[in-house]
Amino acid sequence: MFDNILVPTDGSDCAQAAVGYAADLARRYDARVHALCVVDSRTLENAPQYDQTKKEREEVAERTCDDISVSDVPVEQAVRTDIPHKAILRYTTEQDIDLVVMGTHGRTGVERYLLGSVTEKVVRLSDVPVLTVKAEDDGKVTYPYTDILVPTDGSEGSEAAIDPAVDVASTYDARLHALSVIDTMAMGIDVRSGAILDALEESAQSAVETIEKQATQASVSAVETEIEHGSPYRGIRSYVEEHDIDLVVMGTHGRSGIERYLLGSVAEKTVRTSPVPVMTVRQSE
């Protein structure tokens, strides 16, 4: 599933957090890693500055490649001059990238900085899955994955995550958790009883059973399903913490929809607040 993995880096601790995750996935999938540094074209004013900045970016890319090659993973480096998120998306298309692995700020910082950042723009616009990894002070990592969570509401957007989640679970011999949180908070107290709630619970049950069936067919070692009520992103985060989840894989809307709806959506809130890495998978058009 993943043959070419892209790690955009600027040498920061935030970006460096993603390197180990990319290398581990590459070993599991026998994939190649691409280390990309971008010279932000908006900050350049003269040729000497450009030459110096480009040299610095080349050195960062080279150091990142050295870090990855220690794991016996094939790696190549690239430096581009452009607006960062555009360069990343363009490189993804040009090099047939299957997965982008990017760092985000730490748990507190991500609340302040992710909005409008390069990472969020790539999450919104990438045609391929994006794995976001937080830079944690204690250096804690969650790979190799043993427990993977797939949140679902039964929509086509959420179903886009099933194939990658099942594939990663199978590759890592991990337990797969399928969770559907019925959003009673948004629909009012009346939804807690009667036919409306019954219909929502039936839909949620069908959604998690779809994941369970596909995972079983792929010989995933263990599958657990859960239906909860409340705020979806809070329910996801609570489940992550209570079940020692190592990775969340979740779908987002299609290209037009994601521009309108990801901001403030369950997916974006999960990327912002999850204590573990989140792989977002956008619904294909």
Backbone bond lengths (Angstrom), bond angles and torsions (degrees), N, CA, C in turn:
res aa  C-N    CA-C-N  psi(-1)  N-CA   C-N-CA  omega(-1)  CA-C   N-CA-C  phi
1 M - - - 1.464 - - 1.517 111.48 -
2 F 1.338 117.02 -39.57 1.459 121.75 -179.17 1.527 108.91 -115.03
3 D 1.325 116.44 106.55 1.465 121.71 178.62 1.524 112.18 -104.62
4 N 1.323 116.55 -30.41 1.459 122.16 179.61 1.527 109.13 -131.71
5 I 1.326 115.79 119.42 1.462 121.96 -176.03 1.523 109.04 -115.81
6 L 1.314 116.22 129.47 1.464 121.56 -178.12 1.524 111.14 -103.78
7 V 1.333 115.97 131.33 1.463 121.86 173.19 1.525 108.37 -120.10
8 P 1.322 118.49 101.27 1.467 120.36 173.14 1.528 108.63 -73.45
9 T 1.310 118.14 136.05 1.457 119.94 -177.37 1.515 111.73 -144.89
10 D 1.321 115.49 147.94 1.455 121.21 173.04 1.523 110.40 -124.27
11 G 1.333 115.64 11.01 1.453 120.16 178.12 1.511 114.63 87.13
12 S 1.318 118.38 -4.10 1.458 121.71 -178.70 1.519 110.53 -75.76
13 D 1.341 116.28 161.93 1.460 120.43 175.51 1.521 110.34 -59.54
14 C 1.326 114.88 -36.10 1.462 120.95 179.43 1.531 110.63 -59.03
15 A 1.324 116.34 -49.28 1.462 120.73 -179.64 1.526 111.19 -70.63
16 Q 1.324 116.60 -36.57 1.456 121.49 -177.58 1.523 111.54 -63.36
17 A 1.326 117.02 -28.09 1.465 120.96 -179.31 1.521 111.53 -59.33
18 A 1.323 117.05 -27.44 1.460 120.86 -175.98 1.525 113.02 -81.38
19 V 1.327 117.51 -19.04 1.464 121.00 -171.62 1.526 112.30 -62.09
20 G 1.325 116.91 -46.87 1.457 119.98 -178.84 1.516 112.57 -62.55
21 Y 1.332 116.18 -38.59 1.470 120.65 179.09 1.531 110.30 -64.43
22 A 1.331 115.50 -42.53 1.465 119.38 179.56 1.520 111.04 -64.32
23 A 1.332 116.11 -43.05 1.463 119.89 -179.01 1.527 111.36 -65.07
24 D 1.330 116.85 -40.20 1.462 119.81 179.96 1.521 111.28 -64.82
25 L 1.325 116.56 -43.96 1.462 119.87 177.08 1.524 110.70 -62.55
26 A 1.327 116.51 -40.51 1.464 120.29 -179.29 1.526 110.98 -62.75
27 R 1.332 117.53 -39.35 1.468 120.05 177.67 1.522 110.63 -63.90
28 R 1.321 115.83 -42.06 1.472 119.82 -178.05 1.523 112.01 -67.45
29 Y 1.337 115.35 -36.37 1.472 120.17 -174.79 1.529 113.34 -101.21
30 D 1.340 116.23 3.82 1.462 120.08 -176.94 1.529 109.89 53.80
31 A 1.321 115.06 47.97 1.464 121.71 -173.92 1.535 111.64 -106.20
32 R 1.297 115.07 167.71 1.461 122.65 174.40 1.524 108.99 -101.92
33 V 1.334 116.70 140.16 1.455 121.58 177.47 1.526 109.40 -104.94
34 H 1.313 115.98 137.34 1.463 122.78 175.65 1.524 108.48 -111.73
35 A 1.320 117.11 122.99 1.470 121.83 176.73 1.526 107.94 -100.37
36 L 1.317 115.99 115.72 1.468 121.33 -175.45 1.521 110.89 -115.44
37 C 1.326 116.28 127.59 1.462 122.55 171.40 1.521 108.31 -113.84
38 V 1.313 115.90 140.37 1.466 120.18 -177.60 1.523 110.06 -119.49
39 V 1.311 115.40 129.19 1.462 121.72 169.96 1.517 106.61 -86.29
40 D 1.315 116.87 116.82 1.465 121.46 -176.80 1.518 109.44 -70.09
41 S 1.320 115.89 111.38 1.472 120.93 -175.70 1.517 112.58 -64.07
42 R 1.328 117.75 -19.39 1.468 120.88 -177.92 1.519 112.71 -76.82
43 T 1.336 116.74 -15.65 1.460 119.78 -175.80 1.528 112.88 -100.17
44 L 1.315 117.08 -1.85 1.467 120.00 -174.84 1.523 111.32 -91.06
45 E 1.334 114.91 134.40 1.462 119.86 -179.22 1.525 112.45 -121.90
46 N 1.318 117.11 -24.83 1.469 118.45 -178.57 1.519 109.32 -151.11
47 A 1.329 115.50 164.91 1.459 121.53 -175.39 1.525 113.68 -63.11
48 P 1.349 119.81 -46.16 1.473 118.92 178.98 1.527 112.91 -57.20
49 Q 1.320 116.07 -40.47 1.463 119.41 178.75 1.519 110.02 -63.60
50 Y 1.324 116.48 -41.10 1.460 120.14 -179.76 1.519 110.62 -63.06
51 D 1.337 116.55 -45.71 1.464 120.29 -178.53 1.528 111.06 -60.14
52 Q 1.327 117.15 -42.58 1.449 121.20 -179.53 1.533 111.47 -67.39
53 T 1.334 114.95 -44.48 1.461 119.38 -179.92 1.522 111.16 -64.12
54 K 1.318 116.55 -42.18 1.457 119.98 178.91 1.527 111.08 -63.03
55 K 1.330 116.74 -40.52 1.462 120.59 178.43 1.524 110.62 -61.89
56 E 1.332 115.91 -42.43 1.464 120.13 178.85 1.520 110.93 -62.97
57 R 1.328 116.42 -41.51 1.471 120.00 179.18 1.530 111.28 -66.03
58 E 1.321 116.23 -37.39 1.461 119.45 177.66 1.528 110.80 -63.53
59 E 1.327 115.96 -38.32 1.462 120.20 178.93 1.532 110.86 -66.83
60 V 1.332 116.42 -39.01 1.467 120.63 177.67 1.526 110.23 -63.84
61 A 1.323 115.93 -45.60 1.468 119.83 179.52 1.526 110.99 -61.77
62 E 1.313 115.68 -39.52 1.467 119.83 -179.95 1.521 111.00 -66.26
63 R 1.334 117.69 -42.58 1.465 120.92 178.46 1.530 110.69 -62.92
64 T 1.328 115.56 -40.19 1.464 119.44 178.94 1.526 110.74 -63.90
65 C 1.313 116.34 -41.94 1.467 120.20 177.41 1.527 110.79 -61.71
66 D 1.333 116.42 -40.48 1.466 120.07 178.57 1.529 110.67 -61.76
67 D 1.335 116.09 -41.99 1.467 120.26 179.21 1.521 111.21 -61.90
68 I 1.320 116.02 -40.21 1.465 120.32 -177.04 1.522 111.67 -75.73
69 S 1.335 116.95 -38.70 1.467 120.73 -175.82 1.528 112.07 -65.19
70 V 1.336 117.00 -21.12 1.462 120.64 176.10 1.528 110.40 -59.29
71 S 1.325 115.79 -28.42 1.459 121.10 -179.86 1.524 112.89 -85.50
72 D 1.341 116.13 10.00 1.469 121.24 -178.79 1.521 111.83 60.28
73 V 1.312 115.43 35.02 1.463 121.73 177.13 1.519 108.65 -105.32
74 P 1.332 118.71 130.26 1.462 119.45 176.83 1.520 110.76 -63.32
75 V 1.312 116.77 136.75 1.458 120.54 -174.03 1.519 109.89 -146.37
76 E 1.309 115.45 147.17 1.457 120.00 173.84 1.517 109.67 -138.11
77 Q 1.326 115.80 152.21 1.450 120.44 -175.62 1.519 111.37 -112.86
78 A 1.324 115.11 155.76 1.455 120.71 178.85 1.523 108.95 -151.14
79 V 1.338 115.57 147.71 1.456 122.10 174.19 1.519 107.37 -127.33
80 R 1.305 116.91 130.64 1.457 122.61 179.69 1.524 110.09 -127.17
81 T 1.324 116.04 152.40 1.464 121.46 175.23 1.514 108.37 -114.00
82 D 1.329 115.46 117.23 1.464 120.08 -175.46 1.526 107.47 -179.05
83 I 1.313 117.01 -178.55 1.449 120.95 167.62 1.531 105.78 -71.10
84 P 1.333 118.99 127.98 1.470 121.25 -167.90 1.523 116.40 -49.08
85 H 1.331 118.48 -51.59 1.470 117.68 -175.42 1.517 111.17 -67.12
86 K 1.338 117.45 -31.44 1.464 120.38 178.34 1.517 110.90 -69.31
87 A 1.335 116.51 -38.56 1.458 120.23 178.34 1.521 110.76 -64.05
88 I 1.328 116.09 -41.05 1.468 120.94 -179.82 1.522 110.57 -64.06
89 L 1.322 116.40 -46.26 1.460 120.29 -179.17 1.532 111.37 -66.16
90 R 1.321 116.35 -38.93 1.467 120.05 179.27 1.532 110.44 -66.51
91 Y 1.312 116.53 -43.30 1.465 120.76 179.18 1.530 110.33 -62.57
92 T 1.310 115.65 -39.09 1.469 120.53 178.62 1.516 111.00 -57.22
93 T 1.321 116.14 -42.97 1.464 120.68 179.57 1.520 111.73 -71.69
94 E 1.319 116.51 -45.89 1.464 121.14 -175.26 1.531 112.49 -65.14
95 Q 1.324 117.07 -35.10 1.466 120.62 -174.14 1.537 113.09 -103.89
96 D 1.314 117.04 12.97 1.468 121.51 178.78 1.533 111.92 53.61
97 I 1.323 115.39 46.79 1.457 120.98 179.42 1.533 109.53 -70.26
98 D 1.335 116.42 139.64 1.460 121.84 -179.30 1.526 112.38 -102.27
99 L 1.338 116.76 -21.88 1.460 121.30 -176.96 1.520 108.77 -153.77
100 V 1.335 115.88 135.31 1.462 121.73 173.98 1.528 107.42 -107.67
101 V 1.328 116.92 130.13 1.466 121.76 178.05 1.523 107.85 -116.09
102 M 1.335 116.15 117.87 1.460 120.66 -173.67 1.525 111.46 -130.40
103 G 1.311 116.06 146.15 1.448 120.93 174.39 1.512 111.38 -85.77
104 T 1.329 115.14 151.72 1.460 121.11 172.04 1.518 107.02 -126.26
105 H 1.294 116.75 172.85 1.453 120.52 177.58 1.520 110.21 -69.20
106 G 1.319 116.71 167.04 1.460 121.83 -179.67 1.509 112.04 -63.64
107 R 1.298 115.19 176.29 1.464 121.00 -171.88 1.524 112.45 -54.71
108 T 1.337 117.10 -42.73 1.468 119.54 179.25 1.518 110.27 -77.11
109 G 1.324 115.56 -46.04 1.455 119.09 -176.61 1.511 113.76 -62.73
110 V 1.341 116.30 -34.58 1.461 118.65 -176.15 1.526 111.04 -62.10
111 E 1.325 117.10 -29.79 1.458 119.40 177.59 1.524 110.97 -64.42
112 R 1.332 114.94 -32.93 1.461 118.59 -176.48 1.523 112.20 -88.01
113 Y 1.331 116.38 -34.79 1.449 118.82 -165.30 1.524 117.06 -111.30
114 L 1.334 117.95 -20.35 1.467 117.07 -173.96 1.520 111.65 -64.94
115 L 1.313 117.05 -35.40 1.458 120.34 -177.83 1.527 110.09 -57.89
116 G 1.321 116.94 118.48 1.458 120.98 178.47 1.507 113.86 82.72
117 S 1.318 118.46 1.27 1.460 121.13 -177.77 1.523 111.29 -78.73
118 V 1.335 114.52 171.03 1.455 120.29 177.86 1.528 110.13 -59.26
119 T 1.322 116.61 -44.18 1.463 119.98 -178.02 1.517 111.52 -59.47
120 E 1.319 116.46 -46.64 1.461 118.17 -177.52 1.526 111.38 -64.85
121 K 1.316 116.92 -38.07 1.463 119.07 179.02 1.523 111.21 -64.33
122 V 1.322 116.78 -38.04 1.468 119.75 177.77 1.525 110.15 -68.07
123 V 1.339 116.56 -41.69 1.469 119.88 176.79 1.524 110.24 -57.61
124 R 1.317 116.74 -41.15 1.461 120.71 -177.87 1.518 112.65 -68.49
125 L 1.317 117.09 -37.06 1.460 120.15 -165.63 1.523 115.83 -110.56
126 S 1.317 118.17 -13.00 1.461 119.94 -174.38 1.526 112.17 -66.92
127 D 1.316 115.17 138.65 1.462 121.11 175.77 1.525 111.38 -80.51
128 V 1.327 117.27 -15.56 1.461 121.15 -178.89 1.532 108.99 -114.48
129 P 1.323 118.03 162.42 1.461 120.47 179.71 1.527 112.13 -57.35
130 V 1.330 115.58 147.38 1.463 121.94 178.22 1.522 108.23 -124.96
131 L 1.325 116.43 122.69 1.455 121.80 176.32 1.523 108.61 -99.39
132 T 1.337 116.67 116.24 1.457 120.88 179.28 1.526 109.21 -100.81
133 V 1.320 114.88 132.33 1.461 122.56 -175.30 1.514 108.94 -125.62
134 K 1.314 117.26 128.26 1.459 120.89 179.14 1.523 111.57 -83.75
135 A 1.321 115.05 146.47 1.457 120.92 172.90 1.518 107.92 -85.66
136 E 1.319 116.45 110.13 1.462 120.96 -177.85 1.523 110.37 -100.90
137 D 1.301 116.08 143.15 1.457 121.38 -177.42 1.525 112.74 -61.26
138 D 1.323 116.23 -34.51 1.461 119.06 -175.99 1.525 113.29 -88.16
139 G 1.343 115.87 0.31 1.450 119.86 177.44 1.514 114.62 70.38
140 K 1.300 117.72 15.68 1.457 122.09 -177.51 1.525 110.62 -65.64
141 V 1.318 116.19 136.15 1.458 120.95 175.83 1.521 108.35 -118.96
142 T 1.329 116.29 156.51 1.462 120.19 -177.49 1.526 112.99 -114.07
143 Y 1.319 118.66 4.00 1.456 120.59 173.91 1.525 109.03 -98.60
144 P 1.323 119.67 155.00 1.469 126.74 -2.08 1.524 110.83 -68.44
145 Y 1.330 115.28 141.84 1.461 121.17 -174.09 1.530 111.20 -71.72
146 T 1.328 114.88 133.84 1.464 120.19 175.21 1.522 111.48 -116.70
147 D 1.346 117.04 -23.94 1.463 121.22 179.16 1.524 109.34 -137.77
148 I 1.320 115.72 120.56 1.467 122.20 -175.80 1.527 109.06 -120.39
149 L 1.325 115.67 133.36 1.465 121.04 -177.81 1.527 111.23 -108.63
150 V 1.337 115.10 133.50 1.467 121.33 172.85 1.527 108.43 -119.34
151 P 1.332 118.05 103.78 1.466 119.92 174.11 1.528 109.09 -75.70
152 T 1.323 117.32 143.59 1.460 120.03 -179.03 1.518 111.71 -147.38
153 D 1.311 115.62 145.66 1.464 120.23 170.83 1.528 110.11 -120.85
154 G 1.337 115.93 10.29 1.450 120.94 178.10 1.512 114.71 83.70
155 S 1.329 117.69 -2.54 1.463 120.81 -179.50 1.526 110.50 -77.56
156 E 1.335 116.04 164.49 1.458 120.24 176.80 1.521 110.34 -62.39
157 G 1.332 116.12 -34.41 1.456 119.64 178.81 1.509 111.80 -61.76
158 S 1.328 116.94 -46.32 1.467 119.47 -179.18 1.517 111.37 -71.50
159 E 1.308 117.66 -31.31 1.462 120.90 -179.48 1.528 112.64 -68.53
160 A 1.336 116.99 -18.52 1.465 120.39 178.06 1.525 111.49 -61.88
161 A 1.331 116.43 -22.96 1.466 120.24 -177.02 1.519 113.06 -85.03
162 I 1.329 118.08 -12.34 1.465 119.73 -171.80 1.529 111.52 -63.84
163 D 1.318 118.55 -50.74 1.466 120.84 -177.48 1.528 112.35 -57.35
164 P 1.355 118.31 -52.05 1.475 117.69 178.93 1.527 112.77 -61.41
165 A 1.321 116.97 -40.24 1.457 119.86 -178.24 1.524 110.89 -63.68
166 V 1.318 116.92 -45.60 1.458 121.52 179.37 1.527 110.33 -63.59
167 D 1.327 116.53 -40.32 1.457 120.64 -178.80 1.532 111.22 -65.31
168 V 1.334 116.37 -44.33 1.471 119.79 179.22 1.523 110.19 -65.97
169 A 1.332 117.07 -41.58 1.464 120.42 178.82 1.526 111.07 -61.48
170 S 1.314 115.79 -41.49 1.456 120.00 178.89 1.527 111.14 -66.81
171 T 1.328 116.57 -42.43 1.462 121.75 -178.74 1.523 111.71 -64.24
172 Y 1.328 116.61 -38.64 1.469 121.08 -178.25 1.533 112.65 -94.29
173 D 1.325 117.08 0.73 1.464 121.51 -175.38 1.532 109.83 53.32
174 A 1.332 115.05 47.40 1.463 121.82 -175.76 1.521 111.43 -102.05
175 R 1.316 115.39 159.01 1.465 121.83 172.89 1.531 107.95 -78.16
176 L 1.338 116.24 136.12 1.460 120.87 179.31 1.527 109.59 -107.32
177 H 1.322 116.29 129.24 1.457 122.53 179.25 1.528 109.05 -109.85
178 A 1.307 117.49 126.22 1.471 122.36 175.83 1.525 108.10 -107.94
179 L 1.336 115.93 120.21 1.463 120.86 -175.96 1.523 110.57 -124.92
180 S 1.337 115.80 131.13 1.461 120.68 172.49 1.526 107.97 -122.74
181 V 1.325 115.73 121.83 1.462 121.12 179.68 1.527 108.22 -105.43
182 I 1.306 116.80 115.11 1.465 121.47 178.85 1.527 108.22 -77.46
183 D 1.325 115.88 119.70 1.461 121.48 -172.49 1.530 111.40 -79.88
184 T 1.318 116.07 72.78 1.463 120.02 178.72 1.524 111.41 -71.71
185 M 1.322 117.25 -21.49 1.464 120.94 -178.81 1.523 111.43 -64.19
186 A 1.333 116.02 -37.21 1.458 120.14 -175.28 1.518 112.85 -83.60
187 M 1.334 117.08 -16.30 1.459 119.68 -171.93 1.523 114.18 -106.35
188 G 1.318 116.82 -2.04 1.454 118.69 175.74 1.512 113.16 93.88
189 I 1.306 115.41 166.40 1.461 122.06 -176.02 1.527 112.15 -64.52
190 D 1.326 117.30 -34.45 1.463 120.52 -174.88 1.525 113.16 -60.26
191 V 1.355 115.37 -24.35 1.459 118.31 -176.62 1.520 111.74 -72.38
192 R 1.329 116.78 -14.19 1.458 120.33 -176.99 1.527 113.26 -71.61
193 S 1.302 117.00 -8.41 1.461 118.79 179.81 1.517 110.07 -141.56
194 G 1.325 115.80 159.62 1.448 120.29 174.05 1.506 114.65 87.47
195 A 1.341 113.58 -165.55 1.460 121.55 -172.06 1.521 112.86 -64.75
196 I 1.340 117.14 -33.37 1.467 119.42 -177.78 1.521 110.32 -63.44
197 L 1.314 116.03 -46.86 1.462 119.66 179.99 1.519 111.07 -64.95
198 D 1.325 116.46 -39.30 1.468 119.96 178.25 1.528 110.74 -59.86
199 A 1.325 116.13 -42.47 1.464 120.42 -179.81 1.532 111.06 -65.62
200 L 1.334 116.02 -41.54 1.464 120.13 179.14 1.526 111.16 -64.66
201 E 1.321 116.36 -40.70 1.461 119.56 -179.90 1.528 111.21 -68.94
202 E 1.305 116.15 -35.74 1.467 119.54 177.29 1.524 110.48 -65.13
203 S 1.341 116.16 -41.37 1.458 120.72 178.15 1.525 111.19 -64.79
204 A 1.343 116.06 -42.07 1.461 120.46 179.25 1.524 110.82 -63.95
205 Q 1.323 116.87 -40.54 1.459 121.12 179.27 1.523 110.98 -63.41
206 S 1.318 115.65 -41.98 1.458 120.29 177.91 1.528 110.89 -62.73
207 A 1.335 116.62 -38.96 1.463 121.16 -178.17 1.524 111.64 -64.67
208 V 1.329 117.29 -45.69 1.466 118.99 -178.76 1.527 111.07 -72.84
209 E 1.327 117.16 -30.63 1.463 120.00 177.79 1.523 111.41 -68.06
210 T 1.342 116.29 -33.22 1.465 120.30 176.44 1.519 110.58 -60.45
211 I 1.335 116.11 -43.96 1.463 120.84 178.59 1.526 110.52 -66.75
212 E 1.321 116.04 -43.40 1.466 120.49 -179.27 1.532 110.72 -60.15
213 K 1.312 116.48 -42.84 1.461 120.71 -178.94 1.526 110.93 -64.04
214 Q 1.331 116.50 -45.63 1.462 119.66 -178.11 1.527 110.71 -66.72
215 A 1.330 116.53 -39.08 1.461 120.07 179.48 1.525 110.92 -66.14
216 T 1.316 117.03 -39.79 1.462 121.38 179.41 1.520 110.79 -64.54
217 Q 1.328 115.57 -41.12 1.461 120.05 178.25 1.523 111.72 -63.85
218 A 1.346 116.57 -29.46 1.465 121.34 179.80 1.527 111.87 -89.30
219 S 1.341 116.25 7.81 1.463 122.47 177.74 1.524 112.97 61.99
220 V 1.335 116.73 34.45 1.460 120.48 172.57 1.523 107.59 -63.17
221 S 1.312 116.80 136.93 1.471 121.16 -169.92 1.521 113.98 -61.13
222 A 1.340 116.97 -36.88 1.468 119.55 -179.30 1.518 109.21 -154.06
223 V 1.331 116.18 143.20 1.469 121.77 -179.60 1.519 108.69 -133.26
224 E 1.321 116.33 134.03 1.456 121.54 175.01 1.525 108.94 -125.32
225 T 1.333 116.90 141.90 1.459 120.95 178.06 1.516 109.79 -122.09
226 E 1.321 115.58 149.21 1.467 120.52 -177.69 1.525 109.43 -150.58
227 I 1.328 116.20 140.21 1.461 122.21 173.37 1.524 107.74 -121.97
228 E 1.322 116.30 128.13 1.456 120.95 -179.62 1.521 109.79 -129.57
229 H 1.318 115.99 169.82 1.461 122.07 178.62 1.523 109.49 -123.58
230 G 1.338 115.74 145.60 1.455 119.32 177.16 1.508 112.50 133.91
231 S 1.314 116.05 -150.23 1.466 122.59 178.57 1.522 109.06 -80.33
232 P 1.347 118.50 121.69 1.463 120.12 -175.86 1.528 115.00 -54.49
233 Y 1.334 117.81 -51.93 1.457 116.93 -174.61 1.531 111.49 -70.12
234 R 1.330 116.84 -32.07 1.466 118.91 175.51 1.533 110.57 -69.17
235 G 1.329 115.62 -38.31 1.457 119.42 176.91 1.513 112.09 -63.23
236 I 1.324 116.13 -39.16 1.465 120.97 178.45 1.527 110.22 -63.89
237 R 1.320 114.99 -47.27 1.466 118.34 -178.59 1.530 111.38 -63.46
238 S 1.319 117.16 -42.30 1.464 120.12 178.99 1.522 110.70 -61.99
239 Y 1.331 116.04 -40.96 1.461 119.85 -179.70 1.535 110.23 -64.34
240 V 1.324 115.73 -41.09 1.467 120.59 178.35 1.525 110.53 -56.15
241 E 1.319 115.64 -47.28 1.457 120.26 -175.87 1.536 112.19 -72.65
242 E 1.327 116.44 -37.35 1.467 119.98 -176.57 1.527 113.37 -76.32
243 H 1.342 116.91 -24.01 1.466 119.94 -176.12 1.523 112.98 -114.71
244 D 1.323 117.03 15.58 1.475 121.25 177.51 1.527 112.27 52.35
245 I 1.314 115.93 46.08 1.469 121.35 178.83 1.527 109.76 -68.95
246 D 1.339 116.44 139.15 1.466 122.20 179.80 1.521 112.90 -99.70
247 L 1.328 116.44 -23.38 1.458 120.93 -174.64 1.524 109.29 -154.58
248 V 1.333 116.06 135.92 1.467 121.96 173.66 1.524 107.81 -108.62
249 V 1.310 117.48 131.44 1.465 122.21 176.41 1.522 106.81 -120.98
250 M 1.326 117.01 119.05 1.463 118.71 -176.37 1.521 112.06 -143.76
251 G 1.327 114.70 151.32 1.446 121.28 -177.78 1.514 112.66 -86.79
252 T 1.321 115.03 159.68 1.461 121.99 174.36 1.527 108.07 -128.67
253 H 1.312 115.44 176.65 1.464 120.81 179.62 1.532 111.03 -71.84
254 G 1.321 115.86 169.85 1.459 121.70 175.70 1.517 111.47 -70.22
255 R 1.316 116.02 179.39 1.465 120.43 -171.84 1.520 112.83 -55.47
256 S 1.306 117.82 -50.81 1.461 119.06 -178.05 1.520 110.21 -69.59
257 G 1.327 115.66 -41.42 1.455 119.24 -178.18 1.501 112.86 -66.67
258 I 1.344 116.70 -38.59 1.462 118.19 -174.95 1.529 111.23 -65.75
259 E 1.310 116.80 -32.55 1.456 118.79 178.13 1.524 110.92 -64.99
260 R 1.318 115.88 -34.20 1.467 119.52 -178.62 1.519 112.45 -85.99
261 Y 1.318 116.72 -34.37 1.451 118.72 -165.56 1.522 116.67 -113.89
262 L 1.334 119.36 -19.14 1.459 117.72 -175.49 1.522 111.00 -65.09
263 L 1.317 117.35 -37.89 1.450 120.39 -179.46 1.525 109.41 -58.84
264 G 1.321 115.81 115.21 1.455 119.69 -179.38 1.513 113.66 83.98
265 S 1.326 117.92 0.52 1.455 120.84 -177.21 1.520 111.13 -79.90
266 V 1.323 115.39 174.25 1.455 120.88 178.02 1.532 110.12 -59.30
267 A 1.332 117.16 -42.65 1.468 119.74 -178.29 1.520 111.19 -62.35
268 E 1.314 116.59 -46.86 1.460 118.70 -177.61 1.518 111.26 -67.34
269 K 1.317 117.22 -40.35 1.467 120.21 178.72 1.518 110.50 -64.41
270 T 1.323 116.83 -35.28 1.458 119.61 178.57 1.520 110.84 -68.75
271 V 1.330 116.96 -43.04 1.465 120.24 176.35 1.529 109.73 -57.85
272 R 1.310 116.69 -40.00 1.464 120.94 -177.56 1.520 112.73 -69.86
273 T 1.314 117.06 -39.85 1.462 119.81 -167.12 1.521 115.17 -109.18
274 S 1.314 118.78 -12.77 1.461 120.04 -176.77 1.532 111.48 -64.57
275 P 1.321 117.62 133.58 1.457 120.61 177.38 1.530 113.00 -77.97
276 V 1.333 117.02 -5.83 1.467 121.36 178.73 1.527 109.16 -124.83
277 P 1.328 117.98 163.83 1.461 120.86 179.99 1.527 112.76 -57.20
278 V 1.329 115.62 148.35 1.462 122.57 179.27 1.524 109.05 -126.02
279 M 1.312 116.45 126.20 1.461 121.23 173.60 1.519 108.13 -101.88
280 T 1.328 115.86 116.49 1.461 121.01 178.08 1.525 108.96 -98.17
281 V 1.313 115.29 136.27 1.461 122.00 -177.72 1.521 108.31 -125.87
282 R 1.305 116.64 118.32 1.458 118.37 -175.52 1.521 111.74 -86.81
283 Q 1.297 114.29 139.88 1.466 121.02 177.15 1.509 109.56 -61.13
284 S 1.328 116.44 128.87 1.463 120.11 179.88 1.520 109.60 -72.21
285 E 1.331 115.20 152.51 1.466 119.63 -177.67 1.501 111.00 -77.28
